[in-house]
């Protein structure tokens, strides 16, 4: 009898202990692990939903909104109402079926392939998501080494999935059950099933009356311009690598971030701070109360230096030129029909502000996702930003740098002359010829530096380069910004200058010591290993216009508060470097660039000879070591006596640099028409 009493007492204490343990575990879950996802004890449930803050807008220098936000709708699911319904699995099954019929892919972080044979896809997820998966396995007492196929079987049993369902339905529902299960023992926000659902799809999905599914208002990016795609950039969900960075800044795991362009460069300013919406629902999922525990704070607005009108004109003029070149070619030999792509960069000479930056071919940001496969397969690489990311041989536009190096050092003077003999025969093993000699058998005769710039005589600069030496030319080019970072906020290539160091690096031979005489004289005309981006060429041209003062290039004008009431930051022009240029050198290269326009045989005379604004220009044709037409380059600034704007143009396999002046002319037409309009003073009492 005493034995039975002890046994009963032991059993009672054991059951009591189990109940206390279970109660304590649940209490910890509600109050410690996930305090806001809790039943109130009155048949209601309170949960927090992250509310994405509106991203800041991007405006051009004139206040035109280029990138903004539009209202969108997300669908969220709370497990409380779903699992208090009669048949949660069947509700999810109907939801999976409808999503399939509507061709909608819903969010699912279960790291298992969607179809058989099942395999793990943990490499596609961040460390954080993989940690959640490991927590899921531990919560269910499943071996961490369980195979993907066995895991699906275990999950079917755990979540009581019927055996007569299709594999597609099973995998879809298990993905949803996995997402909802994670929310029971983690700090993950409420599960967002779908983002940016269109009105038609939203209506059909809500007709299912899925318990626990609710509509949440949000915003998505909208583009008010079809231009500047390479500059504006885009947003998208974070990659695993990006999440490892942004989680330290308090970003949510499913946050969208800038992937490239201005969106990425000014992510910190544009992003904003997400809010927390606290919601209480009853067992049927009806909202009892709702309020912001934390108000969302919109991101700041970024005003950039781009003028969308100049950007449009630059892109259209560049596209028209290249397409016409492919069809008709240029010159008597109709070269350039193999033209590939190109770039145009327009700078404010006095500040370094980028007024336009065009890359061709381009794409439409508004349809990027839909067009991605076609864009990725296009042989001309339209997603590649040639203006900032491609380094090209500059050709003869480099000759101003050679002139300055020689004149500053006193190697030559403005009166020094060289007789062009067609083929440069100073060396026995390398005897390049002047372009004019190669094309027609003629020479430029006896000319000085100013005249050599105007007609782009290679022979003159072979001789000057030999006398000056690569060291002086390299130092001068560096000071003028060639082969140097421009300071711009977007990702760029710095290219490289022709010198022994770059030659060793390019040929992967640290022991290579030879920088030949041929390298030196080729360097003098912008060949050899010289490679610069169109943006660097524009910065270089602006530095020439500023007599050696090089400004840091920038796309940022101002940062303004979300409500447009407060100026948070304003960019000030920053001098990146200064090259002391002698009076003689300055007079010679400016006169040479001017005569390229005014002299009857000047290489830019055909386009700008009668232009009403005085333009300084230089043309270039660059060999590139690949079959096909030569590359073409063109730089200019205006007005000549008080430079305001500098332009650099480059076309891959464009054949002749002089023809590119038509693109610059189109841009100048718009710029100086705008300047004239702004300078016009309305008469007294006139109505504006």
C-alpha positions as CSV (number, residue, x, y, z in Angstrom):
1,X,0.0,0.0,0.0
2,X,2.8,2.4,1.0
3,X,4.6,1.4,-2.3
4,X,1.5,2.4,-4.4
5,X,1.2,5.7,-2.6
6,X,4.9,6.5,-3.3
7,X,4.4,5.5,-7.0
8,X,1.3,7.7,-7.3
9,X,3.1,10.6,-5.7
10,X,6.1,10.2,-8.0
11,X,3.9,10.1,-11.1
12,X,2.0,13.2,-9.9
13,X,5.2,15.2,-9.4
14,X,6.6,14.1,-12.7
15,X,3.4,15.3,-14.6
16,X,3.4,18.5,-12.6
17,X,7.0,19.1,-13.4
18,X,6.3,18.5,-17.1
19,X,3.5,21.0,-17.1
20,X,5.6,23.6,-15.2
21,X,8.4,23.1,-17.7
22,X,6.1,23.5,-20.7
23,X,4.5,26.6,-19.2
24,X,8.0,28.0,-18.5
25,X,9.2,27.3,-22.1
26,X,6.1,29.0,-23.5
27,X,6.5,32.0,-21.2
28,X,10.2,32.4,-22.3
29,X,9.1,32.2,-26.0
30,X,6.5,34.9,-25.5
31,X,8.4,37.2,-23.2
32,X,12.1,36.7,-24.1
33,X,12.5,35.2,-27.6
34,X,9.7,37.0,-29.4
35,X,7.8,39.2,-27.0
36,X,5.6,41.0,-29.5
37,X,4.3,37.9,-31.2
38,X,2.0,37.0,-28.3
39,X,-1.6,36.1,-27.5
40,X,-3.1,38.5,-25.0
41,X,-5.1,35.7,-23.3
42,X,-8.3,37.2,-24.6
43,X,-8.4,35.4,-27.9
44,X,-6.3,38.0,-29.7
45,X,-2.7,38.1,-31.0
46,X,-0.3,41.0,-31.3
47,X,2.5,41.1,-33.8
48,X,4.9,43.6,-35.2
49,X,5.4,44.3,-39.0
50,X,8.3,46.1,-40.4
51,X,7.2,49.0,-42.6
52,X,9.7,49.9,-45.3
53,X,10.6,53.5,-45.3
54,X,10.1,55.4,-48.6
55,X,13.4,55.7,-50.4
56,X,14.6,59.2,-51.1
57,X,14.1,60.7,-54.6
58,X,16.8,61.5,-57.1
59,X,16.6,64.8,-58.9
60,X,18.6,66.5,-61.6
61,X,20.3,69.8,-61.0
62,X,17.2,71.7,-62.1
63,X,14.9,69.9,-59.6
64,X,13.4,67.5,-62.1
65,X,12.5,64.3,-60.3
66,X,14.3,61.4,-62.1
67,X,13.6,58.6,-59.7
68,X,10.7,58.5,-57.3
69,X,8.4,56.0,-55.6
70,X,5.0,54.7,-56.4
71,X,2.5,53.1,-54.1
72,X,2.5,49.3,-54.1
73,X,0.9,46.5,-52.1
74,X,2.5,43.5,-50.3
75,X,0.8,40.5,-48.9
76,X,1.7,39.2,-45.4
77,X,0.6,36.1,-43.5
78,X,0.3,35.7,-39.7
79,X,0.3,32.2,-38.4
80,X,-2.0,32.9,-35.5
81,X,-5.1,33.3,-37.6
82,X,-4.1,30.7,-40.1
83,X,-3.5,27.9,-37.6
84,X,-6.7,28.8,-35.7
85,X,-8.6,28.1,-38.8
86,X,-10.2,24.7,-39.7
87,X,-7.8,23.5,-42.4
88,X,-4.6,25.6,-42.6
89,X,-2.8,23.2,-45.0
90,X,-5.6,23.2,-47.5
91,X,-5.7,27.0,-47.3
92,X,-2.0,27.2,-48.1
93,X,-2.5,24.6,-50.9
94,X,-5.1,26.8,-52.6
95,X,-2.8,29.7,-52.3
96,X,0.1,27.8,-53.9
97,X,-2.2,26.7,-56.7
98,X,-3.4,30.3,-57.4
99,X,0.1,31.7,-57.4
100,X,1.1,29.0,-59.9
101,X,-1.9,29.9,-62.1
102,X,-1.0,33.6,-61.9
103,X,2.7,32.8,-62.6
104,X,3.7,34.5,-59.4
105,X,6.8,33.4,-57.4
106,X,6.3,33.9,-53.7
107,X,9.1,34.3,-51.2
108,X,10.5,31.0,-49.9
109,X,13.8,30.6,-48.0
110,X,13.7,26.9,-47.5
111,X,17.1,26.0,-49.0
112,X,15.9,23.0,-51.0
113,X,15.3,22.8,-54.7
114,X,11.7,23.3,-55.9
115,X,11.6,20.0,-57.9
116,X,13.0,16.5,-57.6
117,X,15.6,15.2,-57.1
118,X,15.7,17.4,-54.0
119,X,19.1,19.0,-53.3
120,X,20.2,21.7,-50.9
121,X,20.7,25.3,-52.1
122,X,22.4,26.8,-49.1
123,X,25.0,28.5,-51.2
124,X,22.2,30.8,-52.6
125,X,21.5,32.2,-49.1
126,X,23.3,34.4,-46.6
127,X,24.9,33.0,-43.5
128,X,22.1,34.5,-41.5
129,X,19.4,32.6,-43.5
130,X,21.5,29.4,-43.2
131,X,21.7,29.9,-39.4
132,X,17.9,30.1,-39.3
133,X,17.7,26.9,-41.2
134,X,20.0,25.2,-38.7
135,X,17.8,26.5,-35.9
136,X,14.8,25.0,-37.7
137,X,16.6,21.6,-37.7
138,X,17.5,21.9,-34.0
139,X,13.9,22.9,-33.0
140,X,12.6,19.7,-34.6
141,X,15.5,17.5,-33.3
142,X,16.6,16.6,-36.8
143,X,20.1,15.7,-37.7
144,X,22.1,18.5,-39.3
145,X,23.4,16.0,-41.9
146,X,19.9,14.9,-43.0
147,X,19.6,14.7,-46.8
148,X,17.3,17.1,-48.7
149,X,15.0,14.3,-49.8
150,X,14.8,12.9,-46.2
151,X,14.1,16.4,-44.9
152,X,11.1,16.8,-47.2
153,X,9.8,13.5,-45.9
154,X,10.3,14.6,-42.3
155,X,8.6,17.9,-43.0
156,X,5.6,16.2,-44.6
157,X,5.1,14.2,-41.5
158,X,5.8,17.1,-39.1
159,X,3.3,19.4,-40.9
160,X,0.8,16.6,-41.7
161,X,0.8,17.0,-45.4
162,X,-1.6,14.5,-47.2
163,X,-0.1,11.8,-49.3
164,X,-2.3,12.4,-52.4
165,X,-1.0,15.9,-53.1
166,X,1.3,16.6,-56.1
167,X,5.0,17.1,-55.5
168,X,4.7,20.8,-56.6
169,X,1.9,21.4,-54.1
170,X,3.9,19.7,-51.3
171,X,7.0,21.7,-51.9
172,X,5.1,24.9,-52.2
173,X,3.2,24.4,-48.9
174,X,6.3,23.2,-47.1
175,X,8.0,26.4,-48.1
176,X,5.2,28.4,-46.6
177,X,5.1,26.2,-43.4
178,X,8.8,26.7,-43.1
179,X,8.6,30.5,-43.2
180,X,5.8,30.6,-40.7
181,X,7.4,28.1,-38.4
182,X,10.6,30.2,-38.3
183,X,8.5,33.1,-36.9
184,X,7.7,31.0,-33.8
185,X,11.2,31.0,-32.4
186,X,13.1,33.8,-34.1
187,X,13.0,37.6,-34.2
188,X,12.1,37.5,-37.9
189,X,9.4,40.1,-38.9
190,X,6.0,39.0,-40.1
191,X,6.2,36.8,-43.2
192,X,5.8,38.7,-46.4
193,X,4.4,36.4,-49.0
194,X,4.5,38.8,-52.0
195,X,5.7,42.3,-52.8
196,X,4.4,44.8,-55.3
197,X,1.3,42.8,-56.2
198,X,-0.7,44.4,-59.1
199,X,-4.4,45.2,-58.6
200,X,-5.7,42.3,-60.7
201,X,-3.6,39.7,-58.9
202,X,-4.3,41.3,-55.5
203,X,-8.1,41.0,-56.1
204,X,-7.8,37.3,-57.1
205,X,-5.5,36.4,-54.2
206,X,-7.7,38.1,-51.6
207,X,-10.8,36.3,-53.0
208,X,-9.3,33.1,-51.5
209,X,-9.9,34.5,-48.0
210,X,-6.8,32.8,-46.8
211,X,-6.9,33.1,-43.0
212,X,-4.2,35.4,-41.7
213,X,-3.4,37.0,-45.1
214,X,-3.5,40.8,-45.1
215,X,-2.6,43.6,-47.5
216,X,0.2,46.0,-46.5
217,X,0.9,49.3,-48.3
218,X,4.4,49.9,-49.5
219,X,6.4,51.7,-52.2
220,X,8.6,50.7,-55.1
221,X,11.0,52.6,-57.3
222,X,9.6,54.4,-60.4
223,X,11.6,56.1,-63.1
224,X,10.5,59.4,-64.6
225,X,13.1,59.3,-67.3
226,X,14.3,56.8,-69.9
227,X,17.8,58.4,-69.9
228,X,20.9,58.1,-67.6
229,X,20.3,54.4,-66.9
230,X,24.0,53.8,-66.3
231,X,24.2,56.7,-63.9
232,X,21.0,56.4,-62.0
233,X,21.4,52.7,-61.2
234,X,18.8,50.4,-59.8
235,X,17.7,48.7,-56.6
236,X,17.2,45.0,-55.8
237,X,17.1,42.6,-53.0
238,X,20.4,42.1,-51.2
239,X,22.8,39.3,-52.1
240,X,24.2,37.1,-49.3
241,X,27.5,39.1,-49.5
242,X,25.6,42.4,-49.3
243,X,23.6,41.2,-46.3
244,X,26.8,40.5,-44.4
245,X,27.6,44.3,-44.8
246,X,24.2,45.9,-44.4
247,X,23.1,43.9,-41.4
248,X,25.6,45.9,-39.4
249,X,23.7,49.0,-40.4
250,X,20.4,47.7,-39.1
251,X,18.9,46.7,-42.5
252,X,16.2,44.1,-42.6
253,X,17.1,40.9,-44.4
254,X,14.7,41.4,-47.2
255,X,15.5,45.1,-47.7
256,X,16.2,46.5,-51.2
257,X,19.4,48.3,-51.7
258,X,21.2,50.2,-54.5
259,X,23.0,47.8,-56.8
260,X,24.9,50.3,-58.9
261,X,25.0,53.9,-60.1
262,X,23.7,56.7,-57.9
263,X,21.4,54.3,-56.1
264,X,24.4,52.5,-54.7
265,X,26.7,55.6,-54.3
266,X,24.1,57.3,-52.1
267,X,22.5,54.3,-50.4
268,X,23.1,55.7,-47.0
269,X,21.3,59.0,-47.8
270,X,18.5,57.5,-49.8
271,X,17.6,54.4,-47.7
272,X,15.7,55.9,-44.7
273,X,14.7,54.2,-41.5
274,X,12.0,51.5,-41.4
275,X,9.1,51.7,-39.0
276,X,7.3,49.1,-36.9
277,X,3.5,48.6,-37.2
278,X,2.0,46.9,-34.1
279,X,-1.2,45.0,-34.9
280,X,-3.6,43.0,-32.7
281,X,-5.9,40.5,-34.4
282,X,-8.6,38.1,-33.2
283,X,-8.7,34.3,-33.9
284,X,-10.3,35.0,-37.4
285,X,-7.6,37.4,-38.3
286,X,-9.7,40.6,-38.0
287,X,-7.7,43.6,-36.9
288,X,-8.6,44.7,-33.4
289,X,-6.1,47.6,-33.1
290,X,-3.2,48.9,-35.1
291,X,-0.6,51.7,-34.6
292,X,3.0,52.6,-35.3
293,X,5.3,51.5,-32.5
294,X,8.1,53.2,-34.5
295,X,7.3,55.7,-37.2
296,X,9.0,55.0,-40.6
297,X,11.4,57.8,-41.6
298,X,11.8,58.4,-45.4
299,X,15.2,58.7,-46.9
300,X,16.8,62.0,-47.9
301,X,16.5,63.3,-51.5
302,X,19.6,63.5,-53.6
303,X,20.0,66.3,-56.2
304,X,22.6,65.4,-58.7
305,X,24.7,67.5,-61.2
306,X,23.2,65.9,-64.3
307,X,21.0,68.1,-66.4
308,X,18.4,65.7,-67.8
309,X,18.0,67.8,-71.0
310,X,21.7,67.7,-71.8
311,X,21.7,64.0,-70.9
312,X,18.9,63.3,-73.3
313,X,20.6,65.3,-76.1
314,X,24.0,63.5,-75.5
315,X,22.4,60.1,-75.5
316,X,20.4,60.7,-78.6
317,X,23.2,62.4,-80.5
318,X,25.6,59.6,-79.7
319,X,23.1,56.9,-80.6
320,X,22.2,58.6,-83.9
321,X,25.9,59.0,-84.8
322,X,26.8,55.4,-84.2
323,X,23.8,54.0,-86.0
324,X,24.5,56.2,-89.0
325,X,28.1,55.3,-88.9
326,X,27.3,51.6,-89.0
327,X,25.1,52.1,-92.0
328,X,27.1,54.6,-94.0
329,X,30.7,54.7,-92.7
330,X,32.9,57.8,-92.9
331,X,35.5,59.1,-95.3
332,X,36.3,57.9,-98.8
333,X,36.9,54.4,-97.6
334,X,33.6,54.3,-95.7
335,X,35.3,53.2,-92.5
336,X,33.5,52.8,-89.2
337,X,30.7,50.5,-90.3
338,X,31.9,48.1,-87.6
339,X,31.4,50.8,-84.9
340,X,30.4,49.1,-81.6
341,X,29.8,51.5,-78.7
342,X,30.8,54.9,-77.3
343,X,30.5,57.5,-74.6
344,X,30.0,61.2,-74.1
345,X,30.9,63.1,-70.9
346,X,30.1,66.8,-70.4
347,X,31.7,68.7,-67.4
348,X,31.3,72.1,-65.8
349,X,34.8,73.4,-66.2
350,X,34.7,75.6,-63.1
351,X,33.4,73.0,-60.7
352,X,34.0,69.5,-62.0
353,X,30.3,68.8,-62.0
354,X,29.2,66.1,-64.5
355,X,26.4,67.7,-66.6
356,X,25.9,64.6,-68.8
357,X,27.4,61.1,-69.0
358,X,26.1,59.0,-71.9
359,X,27.1,55.4,-72.7
360,X,25.9,53.7,-75.9
361,X,24.2,51.3,-76.2
362,X,22.0,51.8,-73.2
363,X,18.9,50.3,-71.6
364,X,15.6,51.2,-69.9
365,X,15.7,50.9,-66.1
366,X,11.9,50.7,-65.9
367,X,11.9,47.4,-67.9
368,X,15.3,46.1,-66.7
369,X,14.1,42.9,-65.1
370,X,12.0,42.0,-68.1
371,X,14.7,42.8,-70.6
372,X,17.6,41.3,-68.6
373,X,18.1,38.1,-70.6
374,X,18.1,40.0,-73.9
375,X,20.5,42.7,-72.5
376,X,22.9,40.0,-71.1
377,X,23.1,38.4,-74.6
378,X,23.5,41.6,-76.6
379,X,26.9,41.5,-78.3
380,X,27.4,45.3,-77.7
381,X,27.0,44.9,-73.8
382,X,24.4,47.6,-73.2
383,X,24.6,47.3,-69.4
384,X,28.3,48.3,-69.4
385,X,29.0,51.9,-68.5
386,X,31.6,52.8,-71.1
387,X,31.9,56.4,-69.9
388,X,33.3,55.4,-66.5
389,X,34.3,51.8,-66.7
390,X,36.2,51.4,-70.0
391,X,39.8,52.5,-70.5
392,X,40.7,53.4,-74.1
393,X,43.8,54.5,-75.9
394,X,43.3,58.3,-76.2
395,X,45.0,58.9,-79.5
396,X,46.0,62.4,-80.5
397,X,43.9,64.2,-77.8
398,X,46.9,63.3,-75.6
399,X,49.1,65.7,-77.6
400,X,48.3,68.8,-75.5
401,X,49.8,66.9,-72.5
402,X,53.0,66.2,-74.6
403,X,53.2,69.8,-75.7
404,X,52.9,71.1,-72.1
405,X,55.6,68.7,-70.9
406,X,58.0,69.8,-73.6
407,X,57.3,73.5,-73.4
408,X,57.3,73.6,-69.5
409,X,60.7,71.9,-69.6
410,X,62.1,74.2,-72.3
411,X,62.7,71.3,-74.6
412,X,61.0,73.3,-77.3
413,X,59.6,76.8,-77.7
414,X,56.6,78.2,-79.5
415,X,59.0,78.9,-82.4
416,X,60.5,75.4,-82.6
417,X,59.8,73.8,-85.9
418,X,60.1,70.2,-87.3
419,X,60.0,69.1,-90.9
420,X,57.5,66.4,-91.4
421,X,59.1,63.8,-93.7
422,X,56.3,61.4,-93.6
423,X,58.1,58.4,-92.1
424,X,60.0,59.0,-88.8
425,X,63.3,57.3,-89.4
426,X,65.3,58.4,-86.3
427,X,65.4,54.7,-85.2
428,X,66.3,51.8,-87.4
429,X,64.1,49.3,-85.7
430,X,60.9,51.4,-85.3
431,X,59.9,53.8,-88.0
432,X,56.2,54.9,-87.7
433,X,54.7,57.2,-90.2
434,X,52.5,60.3,-90.0
435,X,48.8,59.6,-90.6
436,X,48.7,62.0,-93.6
437,X,51.6,60.3,-95.2
438,X,50.0,56.9,-94.7
439,X,46.7,58.1,-96.1
440,X,47.9,60.2,-99.1
441,X,51.7,60.2,-99.3
442,X,51.8,63.9,-98.4
443,X,53.4,65.6,-95.4
444,X,52.7,68.7,-93.3
445,X,56.0,70.3,-94.2
446,X,57.8,72.4,-91.7
447,X,55.5,73.2,-88.7
448,X,55.6,74.4,-85.1
449,X,53.8,73.0,-82.1
450,X,50.7,75.2,-82.5
451,X,50.3,74.1,-86.1
452,X,51.0,70.5,-85.3
453,X,48.1,70.5,-82.8
454,X,45.8,72.1,-85.3
455,X,46.5,69.5,-88.0
456,X,47.4,66.6,-85.6
457,X,50.8,65.9,-87.1
458,X,52.2,62.7,-85.6
459,X,55.7,63.2,-87.0
460,X,56.1,66.5,-85.0
461,X,55.2,64.7,-81.8
462,X,57.4,61.7,-82.4
463,X,60.3,64.1,-82.4
464,X,59.1,66.1,-79.4
465,X,58.4,62.9,-77.5
466,X,61.9,61.6,-78.2
467,X,63.4,64.8,-76.9
468,X,61.2,65.2,-73.9
469,X,61.4,61.6,-72.6
470,X,58.7,59.4,-71.0
471,X,59.3,60.7,-67.4
472,X,58.4,64.3,-68.1
473,X,55.4,63.2,-70.3
474,X,54.2,60.8,-67.6
475,X,54.4,63.4,-64.8
476,X,52.5,65.9,-66.9
477,X,49.7,63.5,-67.8
478,X,49.4,62.4,-64.2
479,X,49.0,66.0,-63.0
480,X,46.3,66.6,-65.7
481,X,44.3,63.6,-64.4
482,X,45.1,61.0,-66.9
483,X,45.3,57.5,-65.4
484,X,44.2,59.0,-62.0
485,X,41.0,58.6,-60.0
486,X,38.6,61.4,-61.0
487,X,37.1,61.5,-57.5
488,X,33.6,60.7,-58.8
489,X,31.2,58.9,-56.5
490,X,30.4,56.1,-58.8
491,X,32.6,53.1,-59.5
492,X,35.2,53.9,-62.2
493,X,38.3,52.5,-63.9
494,X,41.4,54.5,-63.4
495,X,43.1,53.2,-66.5
496,X,46.9,53.6,-66.7
497,X,49.5,55.7,-68.3
498,X,52.3,54.4,-70.5
499,X,55.4,53.9,-68.4
500,X,57.7,51.1,-67.3
501,X,55.6,50.2,-64.3
502,X,52.4,49.8,-66.2
503,X,54.1,47.9,-68.9
504,X,55.5,45.4,-66.4
505,X,52.0,45.0,-64.8
506,X,50.2,44.6,-68.1
507,X,52.5,41.9,-69.3
508,X,52.6,40.2,-65.9
509,X,56.4,40.3,-65.8
510,X,57.8,42.1,-62.7
511,X,61.3,41.6,-64.1
512,X,60.5,43.5,-67.3
513,X,62.7,46.6,-67.4
514,X,62.5,47.6,-71.0
515,X,60.5,50.7,-71.9
516,X,61.7,51.2,-75.4
517,X,62.3,54.2,-77.5
518,X,59.4,53.1,-79.6
519,X,57.2,53.1,-76.5
520,X,58.3,56.7,-75.7
521,X,57.5,58.2,-79.1
522,X,54.2,56.2,-79.3
523,X,53.3,57.5,-75.9
524,X,53.8,61.1,-77.2
525,X,50.9,60.7,-79.6
526,X,48.6,58.9,-77.1
527,X,49.4,55.4,-78.1
528,X,51.7,52.8,-76.4
529,X,50.0,51.6,-73.2
530,X,48.0,54.8,-72.5
531,X,44.5,53.8,-71.5
532,X,41.9,56.3,-70.1
533,X,38.2,56.4,-69.5
534,X,36.0,59.0,-71.3
535,X,35.4,60.6,-67.9
536,X,39.1,61.0,-67.4
537,X,39.4,62.5,-70.9
538,X,36.7,65.1,-69.9
539,X,38.5,65.9,-66.6
540,X,41.8,66.3,-68.5
541,X,40.1,68.6,-71.0
542,X,38.6,70.7,-68.2
543,X,42.0,70.9,-66.6
544,X,43.4,72.2,-69.9
545,X,40.7,74.8,-70.0
546,X,41.5,75.8,-66.4
547,X,45.3,76.2,-67.1
548,X,46.2,73.1,-65.1
549,X,43.7,73.3,-62.3
550,X,42.0,69.9,-62.1
551,X,38.7,69.7,-60.1
552,X,37.4,66.5,-58.5
553,X,34.6,65.2,-60.7
554,X,31.3,64.8,-59.0
555,X,27.7,63.7,-59.6
556,X,26.5,65.2,-56.3
557,X,24.9,68.7,-56.1
558,X,22.9,68.7,-52.9
559,X,21.2,66.4,-50.3
560,X,17.8,67.6,-49.1
561,X,15.6,66.4,-46.3
562,X,12.7,64.0,-47.2
563,X,10.1,66.9,-46.9
564,X,12.3,69.2,-49.0
565,X,12.4,71.7,-46.1
566,X,16.1,71.5,-45.1
567,X,19.3,71.5,-47.0
568,X,21.5,68.8,-45.4
569,X,24.6,69.0,-47.6
570,X,25.8,71.0,-50.6
571,X,28.8,70.0,-52.7
572,X,31.6,72.5,-52.9
573,X,34.1,72.4,-55.9
574,X,37.3,70.6,-54.8
575,X,40.7,71.0,-56.5
576,X,42.2,67.6,-57.0
577,X,45.6,68.7,-58.4
578,X,47.3,71.7,-59.9
579,X,49.9,71.7,-62.7
580,X,51.9,74.9,-63.1
581,X,51.8,75.7,-66.8
582,X,54.1,78.3,-68.2
583,X,52.6,81.3,-70.1
584,X,54.2,80.0,-73.3
585,X,52.9,76.5,-73.0
586,X,49.4,77.8,-72.2
587,X,49.4,80.1,-75.2
588,X,50.6,77.4,-77.5
589,X,48.2,74.6,-76.7
590,X,45.2,76.9,-76.5
591,X,46.1,78.5,-79.8
592,X,46.7,75.0,-81.3
593,X,43.3,73.8,-80.1
594,X,41.7,77.0,-81.4
595,X,43.3,76.6,-84.8
596,X,42.1,73.1,-85.1
597,X,38.7,74.8,-85.4
598,X,39.6,78.0,-87.3
599,X,42.4,76.9,-89.7
600,X,41.1,75.7,-93.1
601,X,43.1,72.5,-92.7
602,X,42.2,72.2,-88.9
603,X,40.9,68.8,-88.0
604,X,37.7,70.3,-86.3
605,X,37.2,73.0,-88.9
606,X,34.4,71.2,-90.8
607,X,32.1,71.2,-87.8
608,X,33.1,74.3,-85.8
609,X,34.7,76.6,-88.3
610,X,31.7,78.9,-88.5
611,X,30.3,78.2,-85.1
612,X,29.1,81.4,-83.3
613,X,30.8,80.5,-80.0
614,X,34.6,80.2,-80.0
615,X,35.5,76.5,-79.4
616,X,38.9,74.9,-78.6
617,X,39.0,71.3,-79.8
618,X,41.3,68.3,-80.5
619,X,40.6,65.2,-82.6
620,X,42.1,61.8,-82.2
621,X,42.3,58.5,-84.0
622,X,43.6,55.6,-81.9
623,X,44.9,52.2,-82.9
624,X,43.9,49.4,-80.6
625,X,45.4,46.2,-81.7
626,X,42.2,44.5,-82.7
627,X,40.9,44.0,-86.2
628,X,38.6,46.6,-87.7
629,X,38.4,50.4,-87.8
630,X,40.5,52.6,-85.5
631,X,38.9,54.1,-82.4
632,X,37.8,57.8,-82.6
633,X,38.2,60.4,-79.9
634,X,37.3,64.1,-79.6
635,X,37.6,66.7,-76.8
636,X,36.7,70.3,-76.7
637,X,35.8,73.2,-74.5
638,X,34.0,76.6,-74.9
639,X,33.9,79.5,-74.9
640,X,37.6,79.7,-75.7
641,X,38.2,83.0,-73.8
642,X,36.2,82.0,-70.7
643,X,35.7,78.2,-70.7
644,X,32.5,77.0,-69.1
645,X,31.9,73.5,-70.5
646,X,34.2,70.6,-71.5
647,X,33.2,67.6,-73.6
648,X,34.9,64.3,-74.3
649,X,33.6,61.9,-76.9
650,X,34.8,58.4,-77.7
651,X,33.5,55.8,-80.2
652,X,34.8,52.3,-80.5
653,X,35.9,51.7,-84.1
654,X,34.7,55.2,-84.9
655,X,37.4,55.5,-87.6
656,X,37.9,59.4,-87.5
657,X,37.8,61.6,-84.5
658,X,37.0,64.8,-86.5
659,X,33.5,63.5,-87.3
660,X,32.6,63.2,-83.6
661,X,32.5,67.0,-83.4
662,X,28.9,66.9,-84.7
663,X,27.9,65.3,-81.4
664,X,29.6,68.0,-79.4
665,X,28.0,70.7,-81.6
666,X,24.5,69.3,-80.9
667,X,25.2,69.5,-77.1
668,X,26.7,73.0,-77.4
669,X,23.7,74.2,-79.3
670,X,21.5,73.3,-76.4
671,X,23.9,74.6,-73.7
672,X,24.5,78.0,-75.2
673,X,20.8,78.4,-76.1
674,X,20.0,77.8,-72.5
675,X,22.7,80.2,-71.3
676,X,21.5,82.9,-73.7
677,X,17.9,82.4,-72.5
678,X,19.0,82.7,-68.9
679,X,21.0,85.8,-69.6
680,X,18.0,87.6,-71.2
681,X,16.6,90.2,-68.9
682,X,12.9,90.8,-69.3
683,X,11.8,94.4,-69.9
684,X,10.2,96.3,-67.1
685,X,6.6,95.5,-66.5
686,X,6.7,92.5,-68.8
687,X,4.7,89.4,-67.9
688,X,6.9,86.3,-67.4
